[in-house]
Amino acid sequence: MLKRNEGNLDRVLRIILGLVLLSLVFIGPMTPWGWVGIIPLATGLIGSCPIYSILGLSTCPIKD
């Protein structure tokens, strides 16, 4: 299981950013670059960021 390394604010911002980017695929300029929004949306929903893990970062207030 993935270790949680994102705080609540970080997760909410990632989910919002992901949804905004995904909306670019269906409305607005209809650009395929909007599919990049899957990445922040997924990491926000899961609560774990692989890049944070590699760099040893965490915004999660709960420590193991």
URTALIN-V474949 format. One record per residue. N is the residue number from 1. SS is DSSP state (H for helix, E for strand, - for the rest). PHI is phi in whole degrees, 0 to 359 (* if undefined). OMEGA is omega in whole degrees, -180 to 180 (NA if undefined). Layout:
n:N ss:SS phi:PHI omega:OMEGA
n:N ss:SS phi:PHI omega:OMEGA
This chain:
n:1 ss:- phi:* omega:-179
n:2 ss:- phi:282 omega:178
n:3 ss:- phi:282 omega:-179
n:4 ss:- phi:288 omega:179
n:5 ss:- phi:226 omega:178
n:6 ss:- phi:238 omega:175
n:7 ss:- phi:281 omega:-177
n:8 ss:H phi:297 omega:180
n:9 ss:H phi:297 omega:178
n:10 ss:H phi:301 omega:-180
n:11 ss:H phi:296 omega:-179
n:12 ss:H phi:298 omega:180
n:13 ss:H phi:296 omega:178
n:14 ss:H phi:294 omega:180
n:15 ss:H phi:295 omega:179
n:16 ss:H phi:297 omega:179
n:17 ss:H phi:300 omega:179
n:18 ss:H phi:299 omega:179
n:19 ss:H phi:293 omega:178
n:20 ss:H phi:296 omega:179
n:21 ss:H phi:296 omega:178
n:22 ss:H phi:295 omega:179
n:23 ss:H phi:295 omega:178
n:24 ss:H phi:295 omega:179
n:25 ss:H phi:285 omega:-172
n:26 ss:H phi:256 omega:178
n:27 ss:- phi:228 omega:180
n:28 ss:- phi:77 omega:-176
n:29 ss:- phi:285 omega:180
n:30 ss:- phi:52 omega:-180
n:31 ss:- phi:265 omega:178
n:32 ss:H phi:291 omega:177
n:33 ss:H phi:297 omega:178
n:34 ss:H phi:297 omega:179
n:35 ss:H phi:296 omega:176
n:36 ss:H phi:298 omega:179
n:37 ss:H phi:298 omega:178
n:38 ss:H phi:297 omega:-176
n:39 ss:H phi:294 omega:179
n:40 ss:H phi:294 omega:178
n:41 ss:H phi:295 omega:-180
n:42 ss:H phi:295 omega:-179
n:43 ss:H phi:293 omega:177
n:44 ss:H phi:292 omega:179
n:45 ss:H phi:288 omega:-180
n:46 ss:H phi:283 omega:-179
n:47 ss:- phi:89 omega:-180
n:48 ss:- phi:224 omega:180
n:49 ss:- phi:247 omega:-180
n:50 ss:H phi:299 omega:180
n:51 ss:H phi:292 omega:175
n:52 ss:H phi:300 omega:-180
n:53 ss:H phi:297 omega:-180
n:54 ss:H phi:296 omega:-178
n:55 ss:H phi:275 omega:180
n:56 ss:- phi:76 omega:180
n:57 ss:- phi:264 omega:176
n:58 ss:- phi:200 omega:173
n:59 ss:- phi:252 omega:-180
n:60 ss:- phi:282 omega:-179
n:61 ss:- phi:286 omega:-178
n:62 ss:- phi:273 omega:179
n:63 ss:- phi:257 omega:179
n:64 ss:- phi:283 omega:NA
